[in-house]
């Protein structure tokens, strides 16, 4: 009879703070949460919106953009792409 050690659970890969900010913008735009969103390379500004759920995999595939989401699901955005993480766009 042998005693087996419990398997060590894999830890989640740490997320870069810039990626967290971009995921928050993507999540807020994807779910149409009112706010002002600006992303210019490393500069990310989110006024309003929400933090993403931990399981949300989305991202924005554009290094520069501005979006404004009003209550009532009105959105004005320079970004017209997908929020899916597997899309590979050449900009």
C-alpha positions in Angstrom: 0.0 0.0 0.0 1.4 3.3 -1.0 0.5 6.8 0.0 0.2 9.2 -2.8 0.8 12.9 -2.4 -1.9 15.2 -3.6 -1.1 16.8 -6.9 0.0 20.4 -6.7 -2.6 22.7 -8.3 -1.3 24.8 -11.1 -1.2 28.5 -10.2 -2.7 31.0 -12.6 -0.2 32.9 -14.6 0.3 36.4 -13.3 -1.3 39.0 -15.4 0.6 42.2 -16.4 -1.2 45.3 -14.9 -1.4 46.8 -18.4 -3.2 43.6 -19.6 -5.6 43.9 -16.6 -6.4 47.4 -17.6 -7.0 46.5 -21.3 -9.1 43.5 -20.2 -11.2 45.9 -18.1 -11.8 48.2 -21.1 -12.6 45.2 -23.3 -15.0 43.8 -20.8 -16.7 47.1 -20.3 -17.1 47.7 -24.0 -18.2 44.1 -24.6 -20.9 44.3 -22.0 -21.8 47.9 -22.9 -21.2 49.3 -19.4 -21.4 53.2 -19.5 -18.1 55.0 -19.4 -15.3 56.8 -21.3 -12.5 54.5 -22.4 -9.2 55.6 -24.0 -6.2 53.5 -24.8 -3.0 54.8 -26.4 -0.3 52.2 -26.2 0.8 51.9 -22.6 -1.6 54.7 -21.5 -5.0 53.3 -20.5 -7.8 55.5 -19.1 -11.2 54.0 -17.9 -13.8 56.4 -16.4 -16.7 54.2 -15.5 -17.0 50.6 -16.6 -16.2 47.6 -14.5 -13.4 45.2 -13.6 -13.5 42.1 -15.8 -14.7 38.7 -14.4 -11.7 36.4 -13.8 -12.9 34.0 -16.4 -13.3 36.8 -19.1 -10.6 36.1 -21.8 -11.3 39.1 -24.1 -8.9 41.7 -25.2 -8.7 44.6 -27.7 -6.6 44.0 -30.8 -5.8 47.7 -31.4 -3.1 49.7 -29.7 -5.0 53.0 -30.0 -8.6 53.8 -29.6 -11.4 55.8 -27.9 -14.8 54.7 -26.9 -17.8 56.3 -25.2 -20.7 54.2 -23.9 -23.9 55.9 -22.8 -26.7 54.5 -20.8 -29.3 52.9 -23.0 -26.6 50.9 -24.9 -25.4 53.7 -27.2 -21.7 53.2 -28.1 -19.4 55.4 -30.1 -16.0 53.8 -30.7 -13.1 54.0 -33.0 -12.6 50.2 -32.3 -14.7 48.0 -34.6 -12.9 44.6 -34.1 -13.6 41.5 -32.1 -13.0 41.0 -28.3 -12.0 37.4 -28.8 -8.5 36.5 -27.6 -7.7 34.2 -30.5 -8.2 36.8 -33.3 -4.9 37.9 -34.8 -5.2 41.2 -36.6 -2.3 42.9 -38.3 -2.5 46.6 -37.6 
